[in-house]
């Protein structure tokens, strides 16, 4: 005879958000300030795989030039007593390079391609996945893990569209990049804001500024992701990442949330565009400033930011906009030889 019984063990259900350490990836072009930003996370220690933090006053492991030293550092961090609350891996692409060097040295190969038929990449991906799993020991003890990475531009073929387009992606192999993105709770793309001026002939000219931002939402132009409902675009400050790390003090320790800061003053580039974009062709304005020696070019051949204008000259421009626009118009006429 079958007897109906009721379980005496009630369901254990928990409602609401569960605070836990975060897995974060921040990538962008070289020199944008990723390491400096990561240095403001809660009590960070750097795993500097490329030797790029020499200019920062941060805690770092001394010897992480080989894969063995890197994994030993993570093991030590998981077991030893220490005050650190965030591990910063700087950078993920150099971490992958150290792993490839280790695998080649171990198997007496000159290149990861020498394993044949993509086997080397399979082994590398499996080993990288094991490394990510090894970070669970840090997460379990309450540490955040932040990967920094460089960005690269790759051509993307959309399966549901005809043609292709360029986009920013992690500078990692095609097997490791999706692995790291899937592992992360947050993927942020760091870049400079570029304003675009259009000349009369239809050609576009980028006028770079010094403003840096973080992009948190995936688009066709770049990879990004977040599970915190962050805005699409964030200021390049640690305070903007409070939903991820909590409010952070200057020393890196967590503190109570601060009152919202006042809106930052607009940059000189923004002020010049606001003043003249409806009065003159901005491309001509920029060319005029170059011709007058007020703007130049960097060693890399890039046009200097309008933010670099001499303050006194900028003040005269903005103080007498009609006179400045007339001077630009006269210069254009002389250049084009029109009466």
N, C-alpha and C positions, 0 to 999 in steps of 0.2 A: 504494500500500500504506500502510495507516494504522499508525502507530507509537505505542504507549503510552509516554508520558513522565511522569516524576515531577518535581514541582516541587522545585527546589533551594532554594527560600526557605521556611524553617520559619515556622510561625505565631508571631506575636509576641503572647503572652498574658501578662497581668499579673494576679496574684491579690492579694486583700486590699483594704483601704480606701485610697483615694487622697486625701490631704489637699489641700484647696483652699479658697480664700476663700468665705465664705458670703453668701447673699442672704437677708436677714431682714426681716420685717415685724412691727412691734409696734404694736398699736392698742388703744385703750381710751378711757374718758371723759376729758374735759378735767380737768387738774389731778391726775391719778393718779400722775404722776412719770415719764412715758415719756422725756422729754428728759434728766432727771437720770440715769436708768438708762443711756441711750444714751451719755451723757458718760463712762461708765466702761468702754466698749468699748475695744479696743486702739487707742491713739493716734488719737482721732477728730478729724475736722474737719466742721463743720456747714454744710450748705446750708440756711440758715434762710429758708424761703420766706414765713413769716408773722410774723417778728420776735418769736418767742416764747422766745428763749434769752437775753434781756438779763440775766436774773438768774443765769446760769450762767457760771462761769469756764472757758470752752471756746474752742477755735479755731474761727473761722467766716469765711466769705467776707463781705466788706464789702457788695458791691452785687449783690444777687440779687432785685431787685424786678420784673424783667421776664423773659420767657421767653428773650430773647436773652442776658441776663446769666447766667441759670441754665445754659444750654447752653455758654456760653463758660467758665464756672467748671469744668464737668466736663471740657471739652477741655484746659484748663490743668492740671487735676489729673492727667490721663492722661499728659501729656507732660513736665511740669516735674519737677525733682528736689525731693523734699520728704520729711519724716519720717513722714507720716501713714499709718496702716494701715487706717482705717475711714472711709468717707464716710457721714454721717448726713443723710438728707433729712428735714427737719422743716418741714412735714408733707406727706404724699402728697396729701391733699385740697386743700391750698393750691397744691401744684404743679399739679394739674389745673386749678385756678382760674386760675393764671397762664397756662397753655396756652390756655384758652378765651379769655382776654382778648387774647392774642397773635393767635389766629386771627380773632377779630372785628375787631380793629384792622387786621389785614392785608387783610381783605376788606370793610372799611367796613360792618360789621354791628353792631347794638346788642346782640344776643344770639346765642348758639349756635343757638337755635331758629330764627333768621331765615334760616338756610341753606335751610330747607324740607325736609319729608319725612324728617327724621332725618339728612339729609346732613351736618349740622354735627357730630353725634355720631360719625358714621363717620370723618370727617376727624380729629377729636380723638383717637379711639382709635388710628388709624393713626400719628399723630404721637407719641402716648404710647408706642406699641410701639417706634418708632424711638429714643425717648429711652432706653428700657430696653436696647435693643441697644447704644447708645452707652456704656453702663456696662461693656461687655465689656472695654474698654481698661483700666479700673481693676481689674477682676477678674484680667486677664492679668498685671498687675504685682503681684498678691498682696494687693490691698485688699479687705476686706469692704465690703458695701454694706447699710446699714440704713435702711429706710423707717419713719418714724413716721406714725401716722394716728389721727384721731379715730374714735370708734365712733358708730353710730346704731342705733336700734331700728326694724326693718322687719317688716312682716307677711309671713310665708312660707307659701306654698301648697304643701304636699307633694303631688306627683303620685300617690303611692300611698296617700294617706290622705284621709279626708273631713275637711273643715274646715281651719283655718289656725291659726298661732300666731306669737307675736312672738319675734324673735331679734336678737342683736347682730351687726352686720355692719360692714364698712369703710364709712366715710362718703365713698363715691366713686360715680360714675355706674355704672349697671348694665352698661356695656360695659367700663369701665376696671377695676372691682373684680375680676372674674374674671381679667383679664389680669395684674394684679399678683400675685394669689394663685398663679396657675400659674407665674409667673416665680420666685417665692420658694422657697427650700429650707425655710424655717421661717416660720410665721405664729403669733404669740403674742397672746392676748387678755389684756390687763391690766385688773384690776378690784379693787374692795374686797370683802372677805368680809363678808357680812351675815347675822347670826343672826336667826331669826324666832321671835317669841313669840306663842302663841295664847291669846286671851282665852276666858272661859267661854262667850261667845256665838258662838264659832266664828270670829270675825274674827281675821285675822293681822296682826301688827304687826312691821315690820322694825326691828331694833335694830342700827344700824350700828357697826362697829368701825373702827379705823385700820389693820387688817392688810390689806396688798395682796398679791396673788398673780398669777402668770402661768399661764394655761391653755394647754396645748399640744396637746390632742386635740379634734378636731371633735365637737360635740354638736348637739342640736337647738336649744340656747340660744345658741350662738355659733359662729363660724367659727374654726378653728385647724388647724394642720398642722405636722408636723415629720418629718424624715428621720433623726433621731438617737436614736430610742427614748427620748425624754424622758418623764418621768412625766406623768400627766394634769394635775397641779397642781404648780407650782414656787414656791418663795419668791421674793419680788420683790427679788432680789439678782443681781449680775453673776456671783457664784460659782456660782449655780445654772445658769448658761449656759455653764459650762466645756466641756461636750461640743460646743458650737457654736463658741465663740471660743477655747477653751483657757483655762487659768487666767490671770487678769488682775491686774496690780498696781494699787494705788490711783492711780498716775499714768497708767494706761491701757496701759502696756507689758506684753507677755506675760512671764510668769515660770513657773517650775516649779510644779507642782501643790502646793497646801498641804494639810496634814492636815485631815481633816474637822473642822469647828467643832462645838462642843457645841450641843445643841438650844437654841434661844432660849427665854427664860423666857416663860411664857404671859402674854398681855395681861390687863389688869384685867377687860375684858369677858368673856374666857374663864373667869377665876377666879370672877367673880360668877355666871355661868351654871352652872359646875360646882358651886358651893356651894348655889345656891337653886332650880335648875330642878326638883329632885325634892321640894322642900319647899313651894313656893308657885307660884302662877300668875305666870310671868315678866312678862306684860303688866301685872299689878297691881303688881309690883315696880317696873317702869319708871314707871308712872303715879304711884306713891307718891314716887319720887325727884323727879319733876317737881313734884308738889304741895309737896314739902319744899324746893323751890328748889335742889336738888342737880344737876338737869339742866335745860337750857333748849333753845332752838331757835336755829338759825343764821339769818342774814339771808335765806337762801334758803328758810326754813321747815322745814328738816330737823331732826329730833331730834338733839341732841348725843350723841356716843358715850359709853358708860359709862366709857371710858378717861379721860374728862375729869373724873370725880368727884374731889372733894377727897381727897387721900391719907389724911388723918386720919379723915375720915368713912368712907372705904372700909375702913380698918383696923378701925374699930369694927364695921362691918357683918360683916366676915369673922371678926372675933374673937369675936362673940357672935351667931351665926346664929339661934339659937332666939329670942332677944330681938327681933332685927330682923324675923323672920317674924311674930312675935306683933304687932308694931307695924303691919306691913302689913295683917294680918288685921283688926285693930281699925279701921284707917283705912277699909278696904273696907266694913265693917259700918256705920260712920258715914255714909259716902258713899251707901250704898244704903238707909239708914234702917231697917236690920234690928235687932232687939233683941239 
